[in-house]
Amino acid sequence: MKIQHYFALAALLLTFAPNIARAQEILNEPVCFTVRNTANHKVYGNFVTDYYTAEDGTQARHRSNFRLDEAGAKDPEKGFPLDAAEFCSYGPFFEGRQLELVIRTLIPVFSCKTSVEKGEIIIKSERLPDDSGNKIWAECLQ
């Protein structure tokens, strides 16, 4: 009977060991970065942090949604750009101070992990050859 307990304990440790061994970086001061849309249409998406353990013991992630207007768009009253936005994050980051970037329509169409410290993140788009839509992607920074 005791052998079964050891196997159960070993299985439990192996299940959670990767999460325990990985140190997550959470900062005291946020890292701020810019994302810019160079496409001739609006782009929707979000930035997502790595998982963390919430107070109730569940695994959770922070998510920040965005909508960027077409390239060159400006607010008609105040004149500030609507094709770019600044984000700031304390983490928890993926390795290398990266966040996950997801670009979506109704469903996700592109995803990558990108550094938030190496410059502006650029979103691009090109019309598909058969005029069936657009290929949308971002220049993710490693």
ROZA-584955 format. One record per residue: residue number from 1; z, y, x of N, C-alpha, C in turn. Coordinates in Angstrom, 1 decimal, padded with zeros to 4 digits. Example, Ala and Ser with C-alpha at 12.3 -4.5 7.8 and 13.67 -1.06 7.14 Angstrom:
! residues 2
nr,n_w,n_v,n_u,ca_w,ca_v,ca_u,c_w,c_v,c_u
1,007.8,-005.7,013.2,007.8,-004.5,012.3,007.8,-003.3,013.2 .
2,007.1,-002.2,012.8,007.1,-001.1,013.7,007.9,000.0,012.9 .
//
This chain:
! residues 142
nr,n_w,n_v,n_u,ca_w,ca_v,ca_u,c_w,c_v,c_u
1,000.0,-001.2,000.8,000.0,000.0,000.0,000.0,001.3,000.9 .
2,000.7,001.2,002.0,000.8,002.4,002.8,-000.6,002.7,003.5 .
3,-001.3,001.7,003.8,-002.7,001.9,004.4,-003.5,002.7,003.4 .
4,-003.4,002.5,002.1,-004.2,003.2,001.2,-003.8,004.7,001.2 .
5,-002.6,005.0,001.4,-002.1,006.4,001.5,-002.7,007.1,002.7 .
6,-002.8,006.3,003.8,-003.3,006.9,005.0,-004.8,007.2,004.9 .
7,-005.5,006.3,004.2,-006.9,006.5,003.9,-007.1,007.7,003.0 .
8,-006.3,007.8,002.0,-006.4,009.0,001.1,-006.1,010.3,001.8 .
9,-005.1,010.3,002.7,-004.8,011.5,003.5,-005.9,011.8,004.4 .
10,-006.5,010.8,005.1,-007.6,011.0,006.0,-008.8,011.6,005.3 .
11,-009.1,011.1,004.2,-010.2,011.5,003.4,-010.0,013.0,002.9 .
12,-008.8,013.3,002.6,-008.5,014.7,002.1,-008.6,015.6,003.3 .
13,-008.1,015.3,004.5,-008.2,016.1,005.7,-009.7,016.3,006.1 .
14,-010.5,015.2,006.0,-011.9,015.4,006.4,-012.7,016.2,005.4 .
15,-012.3,016.2,004.2,-012.9,017.0,003.2,-012.7,018.5,003.4 .
16,-011.5,018.9,003.8,-011.2,020.3,004.0,-011.2,020.7,005.4 .
17,-011.3,019.9,006.4,-011.3,020.2,007.8,-012.4,021.2,008.2 .
18,-013.6,021.2,007.7,-014.6,022.2,008.1,-014.2,023.6,007.7 .
19,-013.6,023.7,006.5,-013.1,025.0,006.0,-011.9,025.5,006.8 .
20,-011.0,024.6,007.2,-009.8,025.0,007.9,-010.2,025.4,009.3 .
21,-011.1,024.7,010.0,-011.5,025.0,011.4,-012.3,026.3,011.5 .
22,-013.0,026.7,010.5,-013.8,027.9,010.6,-013.0,029.1,010.3 .
23,-012.9,030.0,011.3,-012.2,031.2,011.1,-013.1,032.3,010.5 .
24,-012.6,032.9,009.4,-013.4,033.9,008.7,-013.0,035.3,009.2 .
25,-014.0,036.1,009.4,-013.8,037.4,009.8,-013.7,038.4,008.7 .
26,-012.5,039.0,008.5,-012.3,040.0,007.5,-011.8,041.3,008.3 .
27,-012.4,042.4,008.1,-012.2,043.6,008.9,-011.2,044.5,008.2 .
28,-010.5,045.4,009.0,-009.7,046.4,008.5,-010.5,047.6,008.1 .
29,-011.6,047.9,008.8,-012.5,049.0,008.5,-013.9,048.3,008.1 .
30,-014.5,048.9,007.0,-015.8,048.2,006.6,-016.9,048.5,007.6 .
31,-017.9,047.6,007.5,-019.2,047.8,008.2,-020.1,048.2,007.2 .
32,-020.8,049.4,007.4,-021.7,049.9,006.4,-023.2,049.7,006.9 .
33,-024.1,049.5,006.0,-025.5,049.3,006.4,-026.4,049.7,005.2 .
34,-027.7,049.9,005.5,-028.6,050.3,004.6,-029.7,049.3,004.3 .
35,-030.1,049.2,003.0,-031.2,048.3,002.7,-032.3,049.2,002.0 .
36,-033.6,049.0,002.4,-034.7,049.9,001.9,-035.8,049.0,001.4 .
37,-036.3,049.5,000.2,-037.4,048.8,-000.4,-038.7,049.5,000.0 .
38,-039.7,048.8,000.6,-041.0,049.3,000.9,-042.1,048.8,000.0 .
39,-041.7,048.1,-001.1,-042.7,047.6,-002.0,-043.0,048.6,-003.0 .
40,-044.2,048.4,-003.7,-044.6,049.4,-004.7,-044.1,049.1,-006.1 .
41,-043.0,048.4,-006.2,-042.3,048.0,-007.4,-040.8,047.9,-007.2 .
42,-040.1,047.9,-008.3,-038.6,047.8,-008.2,-038.3,046.4,-007.6 .
43,-037.1,046.4,-007.0,-036.6,045.1,-006.4,-035.1,045.0,-006.8 .
44,-034.7,043.8,-007.3,-033.4,043.5,-007.7,-032.8,042.5,-006.7 .
45,-031.5,042.5,-006.5,-030.9,041.5,-005.7,-029.4,041.7,-005.5 .
46,-028.8,041.0,-004.6,-027.4,041.2,-004.3,-027.1,040.7,-002.9 .
47,-025.9,041.2,-002.4,-025.4,040.8,-001.1,-024.1,039.9,-001.5 .
48,-023.9,038.8,-000.8,-022.9,037.9,-001.1,-022.1,037.6,000.2 .
49,-020.8,037.6,000.2,-020.0,037.2,001.3,-019.8,035.7,001.4 .
50,-019.2,035.3,002.5,-018.8,033.9,002.7,-017.7,033.6,001.7 .
51,-017.4,032.3,001.5,-016.3,031.9,000.6,-015.0,032.3,001.2 .
52,-014.0,032.6,000.3,-012.6,032.8,000.7,-011.8,032.1,-000.4 .
53,-010.5,031.9,-000.1,-009.6,031.3,-001.0,-008.9,032.4,-001.8 .
54,-009.0,032.4,-003.1,-008.4,033.4,-003.9,-006.9,033.0,-004.1 .
55,-006.2,034.0,-004.7,-004.7,033.8,-004.8,-004.4,032.5,-005.7 .
56,-005.3,032.2,-006.6,-005.0,031.0,-007.4,-005.4,029.7,-006.8 .
57,-005.9,029.8,-005.5,-006.3,028.6,-004.8,-007.8,028.2,-004.9 .
58,-008.6,028.9,-005.7,-010.0,028.6,-005.9,-010.8,029.3,-004.8 .
59,-012.0,028.7,-004.6,-012.9,029.3,-003.7,-013.7,030.4,-004.4 .
60,-013.9,031.5,-003.8,-014.6,032.7,-004.4,-015.4,033.4,-003.4 .
61,-016.4,034.2,-003.9,-017.2,035.0,-003.0,-017.3,036.4,-003.6 .
62,-017.4,037.4,-002.8,-017.7,038.8,-003.3,-019.2,038.9,-003.4 .
63,-019.6,039.6,-004.5,-021.1,039.8,-004.7,-021.3,041.3,-005.1 .
64,-022.3,041.9,-004.5,-022.6,043.3,-004.9,-024.1,043.4,-005.2 .
65,-024.4,043.7,-006.5,-025.8,043.8,-007.0,-026.4,045.1,-006.7 .
66,-027.8,045.1,-006.6,-028.5,046.3,-006.3,-029.8,046.3,-007.1 .
67,-030.3,047.5,-007.4,-031.7,047.7,-007.9,-032.2,048.9,-007.1 .
68,-033.4,048.6,-006.5,-034.0,049.7,-005.7,-035.4,050.0,-006.3 .
69,-035.6,051.3,-006.6,-036.9,051.7,-007.1,-038.0,051.5,-006.1 .
70,-039.3,051.7,-006.5,-040.4,051.5,-005.6,-040.3,052.5,-004.5 .
71,-041.1,052.1,-003.4,-041.0,052.9,-002.2,-041.4,054.4,-002.4 .
72,-040.6,055.3,-001.9,-040.8,056.7,-002.0,-040.2,057.4,-003.2 .
73,-039.6,056.6,-004.1,-039.0,057.1,-005.4,-037.8,058.0,-005.0 .
74,-037.7,059.1,-005.7,-036.6,060.0,-005.5,-036.0,060.4,-006.9 .
75,-034.7,060.7,-006.9,-034.1,061.2,-008.1,-034.7,062.6,-008.5 .
76,-035.2,062.7,-009.7,-035.9,063.9,-010.1,-035.1,065.2,-010.1 .
77,-033.8,065.0,-010.3,-032.9,066.2,-010.4,-032.3,066.6,-009.0 .
78,-031.8,065.6,-008.3,-031.1,065.8,-007.0,-032.0,065.5,-005.8 .
79,-033.0,064.8,-005.9,-034.0,064.6,-004.8,-033.5,063.5,-003.8 .
80,-032.4,062.8,-004.1,-032.1,061.7,-003.1,-032.9,060.5,-003.4 .
81,-033.1,059.7,-002.3,-034.0,058.5,-002.4,-033.4,057.4,-003.4 .
82,-034.3,056.8,-004.2,-033.9,055.7,-005.1,-034.4,054.4,-004.6 .
83,-035.1,054.4,-003.4,-035.7,053.2,-002.8,-034.8,052.6,-001.7 .
84,-033.6,053.2,-001.5,-032.7,052.8,-000.5,-031.2,052.9,-001.0 .
85,-030.4,052.1,-000.4,-029.0,052.1,-000.8,-028.1,051.8,000.4 .
86,-026.9,052.3,000.5,-026.0,052.0,001.5,-024.9,051.1,000.9 .
87,-024.5,050.1,001.7,-023.5,049.1,001.3,-022.5,049.1,002.4 .
88,-021.2,048.8,002.0,-020.2,048.6,003.0,-019.4,047.3,002.7 .
89,-019.0,046.5,003.7,-018.3,045.3,003.4,-017.2,045.1,004.5 .
90,-016.1,044.6,004.0,-015.0,044.1,004.8,-015.1,042.7,005.2 .
91,-016.0,041.9,004.5,-016.1,040.5,004.7,-015.6,039.8,003.5 .
92,-015.3,038.5,003.6,-015.4,037.7,004.8,-016.9,037.4,005.1 .
93,-017.2,037.5,006.4,-018.6,037.4,006.8,-018.9,036.0,007.2 .
94,-020.2,035.6,007.1,-020.7,034.4,007.8,-020.7,034.7,009.3 .
95,-020.9,033.6,010.1,-020.8,033.8,011.5,-021.8,034.9,012.0 .
96,-021.4,035.7,012.9,-022.3,036.8,013.4,-022.3,038.0,012.5 .
97,-021.2,038.2,011.8,-021.1,039.3,010.8,-022.3,039.4,009.9 .
98,-022.6,038.3,009.3,-023.8,038.2,008.4,-023.3,038.1,007.0 .
99,-024.1,038.6,006.1,-024.0,038.4,004.6,-025.2,037.7,004.1 .
100,-025.1,037.1,003.0,-026.3,036.5,002.3,-027.0,037.6,001.5 .
101,-028.3,037.7,001.7,-029.1,038.6,000.9,-029.9,037.8,-000.1 .
102,-029.9,038.1,-001.4,-030.7,037.3,-002.4,-031.5,038.4,-003.1 .
103,-032.8,038.2,-003.1,-033.7,039.0,-003.9,-034.1,038.1,-005.1 .
104,-034.1,038.8,-006.3,-034.4,038.0,-007.5,-035.3,038.7,-008.5 .
105,-035.9,038.0,-009.3,-036.6,038.5,-010.5,-035.7,038.1,-011.6 .
106,-036.1,037.1,-012.5,-035.1,036.5,-013.4,-034.3,035.4,-012.6 .
107,-035.0,034.8,-011.6,-034.4,033.8,-010.8,-034.5,034.3,-009.3 .
108,-033.7,033.7,-008.4,-033.8,034.0,-007.0,-035.2,033.7,-006.5 .
109,-035.8,034.6,-005.7,-037.1,034.3,-005.1,-037.1,034.4,-003.6 .
110,-036.0,034.9,-003.0,-035.8,034.9,-001.6,-034.4,035.0,-001.3 .
111,-034.0,034.3,-000.2,-032.6,034.4,000.3,-032.5,034.2,001.8 .
112,-031.6,034.9,002.4,-031.4,034.8,003.9,-030.0,035.3,004.2 .
113,-029.6,034.9,005.4,-028.4,035.5,006.0,-028.8,036.6,006.9 .
114,-028.3,037.8,006.8,-028.7,038.9,007.7,-027.5,039.6,008.3 .
115,-027.6,040.0,009.5,-026.6,040.8,010.2,-026.5,042.2,009.5 .
116,-025.3,042.7,009.4,-025.1,044.0,008.8,-024.8,045.1,009.9 .
117,-025.0,044.7,011.1,-024.7,045.6,012.2,-025.9,046.0,013.1 .
118,-027.1,045.4,012.8,-028.2,045.5,013.7,-029.3,046.4,013.2 .
119,-029.0,047.2,012.2,-030.0,048.2,011.7,-030.3,048.0,010.2 .
120,-031.3,048.8,009.8,-031.7,048.8,008.4,-032.4,047.5,008.0 .
121,-032.0,047.0,006.8,-032.7,045.8,006.2,-033.8,046.3,005.4 .
122,-035.0,045.8,005.7,-036.2,046.2,005.0,-036.7,045.1,004.0 .
123,-037.0,045.5,002.8,-037.6,044.6,001.8,-039.0,044.9,001.7 .
124,-039.9,043.9,001.7,-041.3,044.0,001.7,-041.9,043.2,000.5 .
125,-043.2,043.5,000.2,-043.9,042.7,-000.8,-045.3,042.8,-000.6 .
126,-046.1,041.7,-001.0,-047.5,041.8,-000.9,-048.1,041.0,-002.1 .
127,-049.2,041.5,-002.6,-049.8,040.9,-003.8,-050.4,039.5,-003.4 .
128,-050.1,038.5,-004.2,-050.7,037.2,-004.0,-052.2,037.2,-004.2 .
129,-053.0,036.4,-003.4,-054.4,036.4,-003.4,-055.0,036.2,-004.8 .
130,-054.4,035.4,-005.6,-054.9,035.1,-007.0,-054.4,036.0,-008.0 .
131,-053.8,037.1,-007.6,-053.3,038.1,-008.6,-052.2,037.6,-009.6 .
132,-051.5,036.5,-009.2,-050.5,035.9,-010.0,-049.1,036.5,-009.9 .
133,-049.0,037.4,-009.0,-047.7,038.0,-008.8,-047.6,038.6,-007.3 .
134,-046.3,038.7,-006.9,-046.1,039.3,-005.6,-045.2,038.3,-004.8 .
135,-045.5,038.3,-003.5,-044.6,037.6,-002.6,-043.6,038.7,-002.1 .
136,-042.3,038.4,-002.2,-041.3,039.4,-001.9,-040.3,038.8,-000.9 .
137,-040.0,039.5,000.2,-039.1,039.0,001.2,-038.4,040.2,001.9 .
138,-037.5,039.9,002.7,-036.8,040.9,003.5,-036.9,040.6,005.0 .
139,-036.9,041.6,005.8,-036.8,041.4,007.3,-035.3,041.2,007.6 .
140,-034.9,040.0,007.6,-033.4,039.7,007.9,-033.2,039.8,009.4 .
141,-032.0,040.3,009.7,-031.7,040.6,011.1,-030.7,039.5,011.6 .
142,-031.0,039.0,012.8,-030.2,037.9,013.3,-029.4,038.5,014.4 .
//
